Amino acid sequence: DYYWVRDESRSNTEVLDYINKENEYTEKIMNDTKKLQDDIYKKLKGSIKEADKSCILYKNSNTSYKYFKETYLNVPYPTYKRIRCDTLTEETILDISVLAKGYKHCDVHEPDVSPNHQIMTYAIDTEGNEKYDIIFVSLENNAIIDHKIEKLPFGMYEWISDNCIYYIKGDESDRMNKIYCYTLSDKIHTLIFEVSDPLFEVSLELSQDGKYIFSVQVKYIIHQR
């Protein structure tokens, strides 16, 4: 049972000493494989096309814009862009390399947009604990909008309408068990579904046509020997 190693504050000396000793041990026993590690890394990197562009797709049933992702040579993070369909003009909506500056860790989920394409959201984790804050950005002026959805395990959420987002919160052990509705107009968070059985989690997914929201309950089966 390694749950005791969990330390959100990164200040527990017992945990830090244990992790440092594990790292030292790993470094020692793997020392003679460093060339092999480097060769494998170069081979894997060589099989990836670093400068690339994703498929250009519509985000929802509103066909005003098409969206895509672009990566560049020797740039660690992608850039997200969109094309306005009536004028064919291209604009950058999120450059992760710029966003990541100043952070030791920066993990950002692919951004999403409101059905009317006026607001962009993205989930970001800068601590490395897989708890994500949802950031709201106006696509009219690229300004951050003052809405707060914080510390979501794995950053799971869906736009339901221009004024509503559904998202999943976890319990003290990060079991994803509650679905909330957040309305932008009044900044109210409303619990709409909860699963109390500790062996179940919930997930959230919007249908392609945007008409239905799916919540799947997953049960974990524990086998004891």
Backbone bond lengths (Angstrom), bond angles and torsions (degrees), N, CA, C in turn:
res aa  C-N    CA-C-N  psi(-1)  N-CA   C-N-CA  omega(-1)  CA-C   N-CA-C  phi
1 D - - - 1.460 - - 1.531 109.41 -
2 Y 1.339 115.73 110.39 1.461 120.42 -177.01 1.529 112.89 -102.41
3 Y 1.330 117.03 14.80 1.470 118.70 -178.46 1.527 111.45 -62.84
4 W 1.336 117.62 -27.76 1.456 120.59 -178.73 1.529 111.65 -65.49
5 V 1.340 117.44 -19.26 1.464 120.89 -179.68 1.528 111.35 -74.88
6 R 1.314 116.89 -16.80 1.470 120.56 179.57 1.532 110.35 -64.06
7 D 1.324 116.36 126.94 1.467 121.21 179.85 1.520 108.57 -151.46
8 E 1.328 115.98 95.19 1.461 121.12 -177.66 1.532 112.04 -61.97
9 S 1.332 117.45 -29.03 1.469 120.39 -176.42 1.523 112.64 -80.88
10 R 1.341 116.79 -15.02 1.469 122.22 -176.80 1.530 111.31 56.80
11 S 1.333 117.47 35.58 1.465 120.83 -176.18 1.521 113.38 -128.37
12 N 1.319 118.50 -4.53 1.455 122.04 -179.67 1.528 108.95 -72.41
13 T 1.323 117.07 111.75 1.464 120.72 -174.40 1.525 112.56 -63.25
14 E 1.330 117.42 -34.79 1.463 120.45 178.37 1.524 111.31 -63.52
15 V 1.327 115.68 -42.99 1.463 120.39 178.85 1.526 110.66 -67.51
16 L 1.331 116.86 -45.41 1.465 120.85 -178.94 1.523 111.50 -62.66
17 D 1.334 116.93 -41.84 1.469 120.09 178.31 1.525 110.73 -62.58
18 Y 1.326 116.48 -41.21 1.464 120.24 179.28 1.532 110.89 -62.97
19 I 1.323 116.85 -45.82 1.471 120.81 -179.04 1.526 110.88 -64.73
20 N 1.339 116.95 -41.85 1.470 120.31 179.38 1.518 111.43 -62.72
21 K 1.340 117.17 -40.57 1.461 120.77 178.46 1.523 111.04 -66.48
22 E 1.328 116.96 -39.01 1.466 120.45 176.68 1.530 110.66 -63.47
23 N 1.321 117.24 -41.43 1.464 121.14 178.47 1.522 111.60 -64.86
24 E 1.329 116.31 -41.42 1.461 120.60 178.14 1.527 111.08 -63.26
25 Y 1.323 116.13 -41.02 1.462 120.62 178.52 1.526 111.12 -64.08
26 T 1.330 115.35 -44.87 1.472 119.78 178.98 1.519 110.81 -61.18
27 E 1.329 116.32 -44.21 1.462 120.80 179.67 1.531 110.78 -60.45
28 K 1.321 116.50 -38.82 1.469 121.32 -177.49 1.523 111.45 -68.54
29 I 1.342 117.43 -49.56 1.464 118.99 -174.46 1.525 112.40 -76.71
30 M 1.354 117.19 -19.86 1.463 120.62 -179.86 1.522 112.43 -99.03
31 N 1.326 117.41 4.18 1.458 121.33 -172.98 1.531 112.82 -59.33
32 D 1.344 116.63 -39.08 1.464 119.12 -176.84 1.531 112.75 -79.93
33 T 1.336 117.90 2.47 1.474 120.46 178.61 1.530 111.99 -109.11
34 K 1.338 117.01 12.06 1.469 118.90 -174.59 1.527 112.41 -62.18
35 K 1.316 117.34 -40.08 1.471 119.26 178.36 1.525 110.41 -64.52
36 L 1.322 115.97 -41.78 1.468 119.46 178.36 1.521 110.66 -63.17
37 Q 1.323 116.92 -42.40 1.461 120.57 177.47 1.523 110.92 -58.24
38 D 1.334 115.80 -44.78 1.468 120.84 -179.38 1.524 110.89 -65.03
39 D 1.323 116.76 -40.45 1.469 120.65 179.20 1.532 110.91 -64.52
40 I 1.338 116.48 -42.57 1.467 120.51 179.40 1.525 110.43 -64.40
41 Y 1.344 116.31 -42.73 1.459 120.38 178.94 1.531 110.88 -60.41
42 K 1.317 116.89 -46.30 1.469 120.49 -179.23 1.532 111.15 -64.23
43 K 1.333 116.40 -37.65 1.460 119.77 178.96 1.522 111.21 -65.96
44 L 1.340 116.03 -44.76 1.462 119.74 179.30 1.529 110.71 -64.88
45 K 1.332 116.64 -43.67 1.461 120.25 179.65 1.527 111.02 -63.82
46 G 1.350 115.81 -36.86 1.459 119.67 -179.62 1.509 113.77 -67.72
47 S 1.333 116.83 -19.24 1.469 120.40 179.74 1.526 112.32 -87.49
48 I 1.332 116.31 -4.68 1.466 121.30 -178.62 1.520 109.84 -103.27
49 K 1.315 116.14 132.50 1.459 121.22 175.28 1.527 107.95 -82.60
50 E 1.339 116.14 102.60 1.466 120.12 -173.11 1.527 112.25 -69.14
51 A 1.322 116.82 -44.37 1.467 120.22 177.82 1.526 108.36 -89.88
52 D 1.321 116.18 105.10 1.459 119.13 -171.97 1.527 109.94 -151.84
53 K 1.312 114.74 168.47 1.466 121.23 179.70 1.525 108.25 -137.53
54 S 1.327 116.40 135.38 1.462 120.76 -179.57 1.526 110.50 -77.88
55 C 1.323 115.13 174.61 1.461 119.64 173.49 1.529 109.70 -62.25
56 I 1.315 116.74 146.26 1.464 121.95 179.09 1.528 107.97 -94.55
57 L 1.335 116.04 116.42 1.457 120.37 -170.08 1.520 112.07 -131.29
58 Y 1.331 115.36 154.70 1.457 120.56 168.80 1.529 108.89 -74.19
59 K 1.327 117.45 146.28 1.462 121.80 178.55 1.527 112.33 -85.12
60 N 1.323 117.48 -32.00 1.456 121.17 -178.56 1.528 108.60 -155.71
61 S 1.308 117.26 -166.08 1.458 121.05 -177.09 1.529 112.80 -69.98
62 N 1.330 117.21 -16.61 1.464 121.33 174.38 1.527 107.86 -78.51
63 T 1.328 117.19 114.09 1.464 121.63 -171.63 1.526 113.06 -97.55
64 S 1.327 117.10 28.17 1.468 120.25 -179.76 1.525 112.23 -71.41
65 Y 1.345 116.11 -29.08 1.465 121.02 -176.08 1.522 110.60 -135.27
66 K 1.334 114.20 153.73 1.456 122.24 168.61 1.531 108.06 -118.30
67 Y 1.329 116.03 146.64 1.455 120.94 -173.76 1.527 111.15 -122.92
68 F 1.336 115.14 149.14 1.461 119.39 176.75 1.526 110.32 -157.06
69 K 1.334 114.23 168.10 1.462 122.43 -179.72 1.520 108.86 -118.14
70 E 1.341 117.12 141.07 1.453 121.16 179.58 1.530 109.58 -129.10
71 T 1.326 116.07 136.75 1.462 121.44 176.19 1.528 109.18 -118.18
72 Y 1.332 115.35 156.35 1.457 121.30 -174.51 1.519 111.10 -130.07
73 L 1.323 116.89 157.39 1.454 123.08 -178.88 1.530 110.32 -63.56
74 N 1.323 115.72 128.20 1.475 123.75 176.78 1.531 113.50 63.14
75 V 1.331 116.55 21.35 1.467 121.11 174.58 1.530 106.78 -112.94
76 P 1.333 117.67 120.74 1.471 119.75 -170.16 1.521 115.85 -72.14
77 Y 1.330 117.51 -21.39 1.463 120.15 -175.20 1.529 110.91 -120.19
78 P 1.337 117.40 151.43 1.465 120.74 179.24 1.523 112.63 -81.55
79 T 1.311 114.77 166.94 1.464 122.87 173.53 1.527 107.68 -119.63
80 Y 1.327 115.94 134.84 1.465 121.24 -179.31 1.527 109.29 -104.23
81 K 1.332 115.44 135.27 1.459 121.16 -175.25 1.527 110.72 -135.82
82 R 1.320 115.37 169.17 1.459 119.87 173.92 1.521 110.18 -145.02
83 I 1.322 115.47 158.47 1.462 122.53 179.13 1.519 108.66 -120.84
84 R 1.311 116.53 126.76 1.464 120.02 175.19 1.524 108.75 -77.92
85 C 1.325 116.44 123.58 1.456 120.62 -168.43 1.526 114.37 -69.64
86 D 1.337 118.01 -30.91 1.471 118.41 -177.27 1.529 112.80 -78.91
87 T 1.344 117.34 -29.20 1.468 120.16 -178.35 1.522 112.87 -111.88
88 L 1.349 116.68 -10.67 1.466 123.44 -177.56 1.536 112.61 62.06
89 T 1.328 117.46 20.79 1.457 120.66 177.07 1.535 109.71 -79.96
90 E 1.312 115.57 144.05 1.454 122.54 -176.59 1.525 109.94 -109.86
91 E 1.318 116.12 139.01 1.461 119.52 177.84 1.522 110.67 -140.97
92 T 1.331 115.91 147.05 1.461 122.06 175.41 1.518 108.69 -85.58
93 I 1.323 116.29 128.23 1.465 119.22 178.91 1.526 112.26 -104.96
94 L 1.348 117.58 -24.48 1.465 119.30 178.95 1.531 109.88 -158.80
95 D 1.333 115.67 119.91 1.460 122.51 175.87 1.529 107.23 -108.11
96 I 1.320 117.07 104.97 1.463 121.07 -174.94 1.532 111.31 -65.36
97 S 1.327 117.76 -31.60 1.466 120.34 179.16 1.525 111.34 -62.08
98 V 1.310 117.41 -37.73 1.464 121.39 176.25 1.519 110.16 -70.78
99 L 1.317 115.63 -42.44 1.462 121.38 -178.55 1.534 111.24 -63.11
100 A 1.334 117.40 -34.67 1.464 122.15 -173.50 1.525 113.68 -79.46
101 K 1.320 118.06 -11.44 1.463 120.67 -177.56 1.538 110.85 -60.24
102 G 1.329 115.20 131.66 1.455 120.44 178.85 1.515 114.39 92.86
103 Y 1.333 117.06 -6.71 1.460 120.76 179.45 1.531 110.40 -108.37
104 K 1.334 116.70 140.07 1.454 121.02 173.03 1.522 110.34 -74.25
105 H 1.319 115.88 -29.87 1.461 121.72 178.50 1.523 108.45 -135.49
106 C 1.319 116.65 135.37 1.467 120.47 177.44 1.522 109.11 -150.47
107 D 1.321 115.74 110.66 1.460 121.65 177.41 1.520 107.60 -119.56
108 V 1.320 116.15 122.93 1.460 121.62 -176.36 1.522 109.47 -125.56
109 H 1.331 116.30 126.28 1.453 120.19 174.11 1.530 109.85 -73.07
110 E 1.315 115.42 157.10 1.469 119.97 177.95 1.521 109.56 -55.67
111 P 1.330 117.47 130.31 1.468 119.74 -177.63 1.525 112.23 -65.44
112 D 1.323 114.34 156.06 1.457 121.37 175.87 1.523 108.03 -126.06
113 V 1.316 116.84 166.83 1.464 120.48 -178.95 1.520 110.04 -131.69
114 S 1.323 115.81 153.64 1.466 120.91 174.50 1.527 109.33 -65.15
115 P 1.316 118.46 156.32 1.466 120.97 -178.63 1.529 114.33 -54.10
116 N 1.347 117.67 -29.59 1.466 119.89 178.73 1.523 113.24 -89.50
117 H 1.328 117.23 4.14 1.469 124.11 176.36 1.531 113.94 66.68
118 Q 1.301 118.81 17.80 1.464 120.92 -177.44 1.522 113.60 -94.93
119 I 1.329 117.57 -22.75 1.458 121.60 -178.30 1.530 109.75 -126.38
120 M 1.330 115.36 132.36 1.462 121.12 174.57 1.524 108.85 -105.28
121 T 1.329 116.02 143.90 1.463 121.46 173.52 1.524 108.73 -126.97
122 Y 1.325 114.94 148.65 1.456 119.41 171.31 1.522 108.64 -146.40
123 A 1.341 116.09 151.12 1.463 122.39 178.81 1.515 108.54 -101.01
124 I 1.329 117.19 128.63 1.461 121.21 -175.50 1.524 110.87 -130.46
125 D 1.329 114.71 136.84 1.469 122.95 175.09 1.517 107.76 -122.77
126 T 1.324 117.53 116.31 1.469 121.57 179.92 1.529 111.87 -110.92
127 E 1.331 117.12 7.77 1.464 121.11 -179.26 1.529 112.53 -109.14
128 G 1.341 116.83 -20.97 1.454 120.38 -177.95 1.512 113.63 85.81
129 N 1.337 117.29 14.92 1.464 120.80 -178.36 1.524 113.02 -104.78
130 E 1.337 116.79 9.50 1.461 123.35 178.86 1.523 112.50 60.31
131 K 1.322 116.29 29.90 1.458 121.97 170.48 1.523 107.54 -113.91
132 Y 1.318 114.80 120.44 1.458 120.55 -168.10 1.529 112.04 -110.18
133 D 1.331 115.54 141.48 1.456 121.86 169.89 1.525 108.27 -96.61
134 I 1.324 116.54 138.77 1.465 120.94 176.75 1.525 108.40 -92.53
135 I 1.326 116.26 121.65 1.458 122.81 -179.26 1.528 109.24 -104.81
136 F 1.332 115.67 135.39 1.462 122.34 -179.93 1.528 109.17 -108.22
137 V 1.325 116.65 131.59 1.460 121.45 -178.10 1.522 109.85 -132.13
138 S 1.319 116.20 131.65 1.464 120.44 174.34 1.525 109.23 -74.80
139 L 1.319 117.18 126.71 1.461 120.53 178.95 1.524 112.20 -83.25
140 E 1.317 116.71 -1.74 1.460 120.29 175.57 1.528 111.13 -81.29
141 N 1.353 116.48 -36.60 1.471 119.27 -177.90 1.528 113.35 -135.01
142 N 1.351 117.53 6.85 1.465 123.69 179.67 1.530 113.60 62.05
143 A 1.308 117.53 21.64 1.462 121.72 179.58 1.522 109.75 -89.77
144 I 1.345 115.75 141.76 1.465 120.33 175.77 1.521 109.48 -72.29
145 I 1.324 115.79 133.99 1.459 122.06 -179.33 1.527 108.82 -97.58
146 D 1.317 116.33 142.18 1.463 121.74 -173.75 1.526 112.08 -79.92
147 H 1.336 115.01 78.90 1.465 121.62 171.60 1.522 107.42 -128.36
148 K 1.332 116.89 146.05 1.456 119.74 -175.84 1.529 112.12 -125.92
149 I 1.329 115.11 114.24 1.453 122.43 166.23 1.519 104.94 -130.98
150 E 1.316 117.08 109.46 1.467 120.93 -166.65 1.522 112.62 -123.11
151 K 1.333 114.22 153.91 1.460 124.44 170.89 1.532 112.88 55.43
152 L 1.330 115.81 50.45 1.462 120.27 177.51 1.525 109.87 -89.04
153 P 1.330 118.69 124.88 1.470 119.93 175.64 1.528 110.21 -59.88
154 F 1.304 116.21 119.38 1.475 123.73 177.85 1.534 113.25 67.13
155 G 1.319 118.55 4.16 1.468 122.13 171.87 1.510 114.81 61.80
156 M 1.329 117.64 45.51 1.468 120.59 -177.00 1.525 111.46 -91.07
157 Y 1.336 116.60 121.66 1.464 121.88 177.85 1.525 109.53 -157.78
158 E 1.331 116.01 165.02 1.466 121.53 177.37 1.530 109.19 -145.17
159 W 1.327 115.99 137.76 1.470 120.37 169.01 1.525 108.10 -72.27
160 I 1.328 116.60 129.00 1.458 121.69 177.76 1.521 110.42 -103.33
161 S 1.323 116.27 -38.38 1.465 122.49 176.38 1.522 107.36 -152.98
162 D 1.333 116.71 -178.40 1.467 119.39 178.79 1.532 112.16 -65.18
163 N 1.319 116.47 -17.36 1.466 120.88 -175.92 1.532 112.92 -117.96
164 C 1.332 117.91 7.63 1.466 118.48 -171.60 1.525 112.00 -145.19
165 I 1.328 115.26 135.31 1.461 122.86 174.07 1.527 108.50 -127.38
166 Y 1.328 116.43 135.24 1.463 121.74 169.90 1.531 107.87 -97.98
167 Y 1.327 116.46 139.85 1.459 119.18 177.72 1.523 110.08 -146.19
168 I 1.336 115.77 162.93 1.467 121.86 -177.19 1.523 109.99 -111.38
169 K 1.330 115.00 131.29 1.466 122.08 174.33 1.530 109.14 -109.33
170 G 1.331 115.66 156.17 1.449 120.53 178.62 1.518 112.25 -111.56
171 D 1.335 114.84 167.43 1.460 119.53 176.20 1.530 109.57 -87.94
172 E 1.348 116.98 -164.23 1.468 120.19 -176.02 1.526 112.80 -65.42
173 S 1.329 117.86 -20.35 1.467 121.22 177.30 1.526 111.61 -103.20
174 D 1.342 116.72 13.62 1.467 123.62 179.84 1.525 113.33 64.32
175 R 1.324 116.91 25.83 1.466 120.31 169.77 1.521 107.55 -76.91
176 M 1.311 116.88 120.71 1.462 121.58 -174.47 1.527 109.33 -76.77
177 N 1.322 115.82 100.90 1.467 119.45 -169.69 1.521 114.91 -128.31
178 K 1.325 118.78 -0.94 1.466 120.37 -177.04 1.527 110.93 -132.32
179 I 1.329 115.64 134.59 1.464 121.27 174.72 1.528 108.43 -109.66
180 Y 1.327 115.16 126.89 1.455 121.87 179.65 1.525 110.68 -114.56
181 C 1.317 114.31 154.31 1.463 121.60 170.80 1.522 107.96 -111.01
182 Y 1.333 116.82 127.96 1.460 121.55 176.23 1.529 108.68 -113.92
183 T 1.329 116.37 123.18 1.463 120.84 177.89 1.526 109.51 -102.70
184 L 1.331 115.73 127.62 1.456 120.98 -174.47 1.518 112.54 -70.25
185 S 1.327 117.66 -32.62 1.462 120.52 -173.45 1.518 112.32 -66.29
186 D 1.347 117.30 -36.97 1.473 119.39 -178.65 1.532 112.79 -117.91
187 K 1.337 117.36 0.37 1.472 123.36 177.16 1.535 112.12 57.96
188 I 1.332 115.84 39.18 1.458 121.39 -179.41 1.534 110.01 -103.63
189 H 1.348 115.55 134.63 1.454 122.48 175.81 1.532 108.34 -102.18
190 T 1.321 116.99 122.93 1.467 121.33 -177.02 1.528 110.31 -122.08
191 L 1.335 116.46 124.71 1.459 120.56 175.67 1.528 108.96 -72.25
192 I 1.336 117.02 124.70 1.464 119.82 -178.68 1.530 113.02 -115.62
193 F 1.329 116.87 -16.44 1.466 118.66 178.86 1.519 108.98 -159.01
194 E 1.348 115.62 140.54 1.461 120.48 177.22 1.514 109.40 -144.19
195 V 1.321 116.82 136.36 1.456 121.47 173.55 1.524 107.61 -108.91
196 S 1.343 115.63 121.88 1.457 121.02 -173.02 1.521 113.32 -91.50
197 D 1.335 117.82 -21.99 1.462 121.23 -179.76 1.532 108.96 -64.39
198 P 1.343 118.84 120.60 1.472 120.78 -175.82 1.526 114.31 -67.21
199 L 1.331 117.54 -9.79 1.463 120.47 177.47 1.525 112.74 -90.40
200 F 1.356 117.47 -0.94 1.455 120.73 -177.15 1.527 111.74 -115.03
201 E 1.315 115.11 148.13 1.466 123.51 168.22 1.519 108.37 -125.50
202 V 1.330 116.30 165.75 1.461 120.62 176.66 1.524 109.89 -120.79
203 S 1.312 115.86 153.04 1.464 122.08 173.22 1.527 108.17 -126.39
204 L 1.314 115.86 172.44 1.462 121.06 -172.65 1.518 109.05 -143.12
205 E 1.342 115.99 132.18 1.467 119.15 179.43 1.519 109.95 -153.58
206 L 1.319 115.90 136.80 1.463 122.29 178.53 1.518 109.55 -95.23
207 S 1.342 116.52 139.02 1.462 120.05 177.11 1.526 110.35 -66.44
208 Q 1.332 116.27 158.36 1.464 120.46 -176.05 1.529 112.52 -60.89
209 D 1.320 117.32 -33.22 1.459 119.40 -179.90 1.525 112.26 -84.89
210 G 1.337 116.87 -2.38 1.458 120.85 176.64 1.520 114.56 75.74
211 K 1.322 117.79 9.12 1.466 121.00 -176.22 1.528 113.21 -91.34
212 Y 1.327 116.33 -21.54 1.463 119.45 -174.19 1.526 110.15 -130.74
213 I 1.338 114.04 148.94 1.461 120.67 174.44 1.523 107.56 -118.39
214 F 1.319 116.25 128.81 1.454 120.95 -177.75 1.528 109.90 -105.90
215 S 1.318 116.01 131.90 1.460 122.25 173.57 1.518 107.64 -120.88
216 V 1.316 116.17 117.81 1.455 121.78 -177.91 1.516 108.74 -107.95
217 Q 1.330 116.80 131.20 1.456 121.44 175.94 1.523 108.98 -98.09
218 V 1.318 115.43 128.13 1.461 121.93 -178.02 1.520 108.79 -114.24
219 K 1.324 116.44 130.52 1.463 120.97 -179.74 1.522 110.11 -104.81
220 Y 1.341 115.57 134.03 1.442 121.80 176.22 1.532 109.09 -96.34
221 I 1.311 116.20 127.91 1.460 121.96 178.64 1.519 108.36 -104.73
222 I 1.327 116.37 122.48 1.458 122.21 -178.05 1.518 109.31 -99.93
223 H 1.324 115.75 122.90 1.461 120.46 178.62 1.530 108.58 -102.19
224 Q 1.301 117.01 130.17 1.451 121.87 177.89 1.524 109.42 -110.75
225 R 1.321 114.94 137.43 1.469 119.38 178.93 1.528 110.10 -98.16
